């Protein structure tokens, strides 16, 4: 096939020898199958901001640090340089997340290189050597659904232990290779400790999994792994091998109304004293 313009620099630099075909096109990028020497890999070409259906949001970029102060100011002002820097930061977020998660034992595609807005990474394949299908394209049995759901919940835990939440996890962002589910598409991944929307996004990711797999194994819809995982995370008890139950009971301590009323009365007395003091000063 004709070499896409965005991939030409990688061929010129010797990173890619041949573009073999288009694998898929999504809301963020177009993925091509490429040959690199004797290895077959894939090249993810990010779409320009005005051509993406998935828009950057402060909900995702909150907490991301920009080391270069000039770039940070330009990004805040929205200058042309700032918009370019913002695009680069958005793409680099996925590259950084892939390296961090791979090191943490999370099943993600292995990254090889990131050059000129193109991410070169591992091509995932099924048991017959074909490109791995998306989870959404498979017909699952109840047993397989329970197995895959447990696998992905384990991956979510490992991601959080590495300080990362996917933020857009669903059956469309999971491939199933010969070894099982693999999580993909991470440009919107967030820093769990720095983003105020972390809990909301974690719960949404986990709920998406329960809803999808619950089509085949209905009991999964009643699980509450998200709250359980977050509770362990907040108490610093979450680790990659944490044993989860899928259930979480939120127990609120009873309100001590006597203490509440006592505080209210003390506040009212303090305000009365201040008003009296002001009136005395005015009459002097």
C-alpha angles and dihedrals in degrees: 000000000000112000111251111241093238091058096049093087090056091052091048090051093048097246093117128032101186142002107226100183148306115288103185144332121219141170092278107031151349117249123210132191109235138179118233107184105301094341128090113218138157131248119211111207111196116223121236115264094252091052098050123097090202110072127203111251134192085237088069102032095046110117096018110134124223110201096195108076093201091055091046092053092047091050091051092050093046095230119163089258089047093052090051091049090049091053091050091049091050091053095041089055090069093047092050092046093051093053093046094047095045088053089050093054097255115148103246131136112280110250118222107174144346115209134160093347094311122115114210112202148149119302108229116216138186126237090281095052096255123131109282114258125233116260089243091061095059130091106225134200119219090253093051091047092054091047095048092043092054090047093053094045087054089051091050089053092050090048092053091047085057089051097253135117118191095221097198104044117156142127087284093060097051127082123196114217129174090287099046138262121004122189117229141173108053110162090113094048111136137214104250094208098045104040119081090205092059097109093046092050094046091051091048093050092050093044091052089056093047092049094049099044089039088072088071101026105030095191090070090071090068095056123105104200093144096064091041093052093046093048091054091045093052092050092048090243098113117107133162093264098044113148109230131197101196091234131098130181116198108210116194119202112241114259115251099223093185091059091046093052091045091055091048092051092048090051091050092050091050091051091049090051091051092049091049091050091051093049092050091052091050092054094050 
